[in-house]
């Protein structure tokens, strides 16, 4: 069902997620300066926040998506950002792999559903 390596899917998924977050923040806060928007976006897409989101949505994923999540989570990237805990970084990578998979597979409805679910988590 997937033809790309988990870290490649996560690479694309990170970009899709980041664009979604930035777009939604801009739609809600159009008059805020870019730096303030960037700070807000960075807080949402950092590993710890994405790991918390992954924990909240994991049981709602379909079987294939859960397999991709696990492959992404377990993939050895070789590096971890200095301000991230390894476990959080891996969970975030798993979530990004699922987002990347849905994007690359053209699963627009499922991708929109997952991004909305994630957004519900970062909205509190």
Secondary structure, 3 states (H helix, E strand, C coil): CCCCCHHHHHHHHHHHHHHHHHHHHHHHCCCCCHHHHHHHHHHHHCHHHHHHHHHHHHHHCCHHHHHHHHHHHHCCCCCCCCCCCHHHHHHHHHHHHHHHHHHHCCCHHHHHHHHHHHHHHHCC
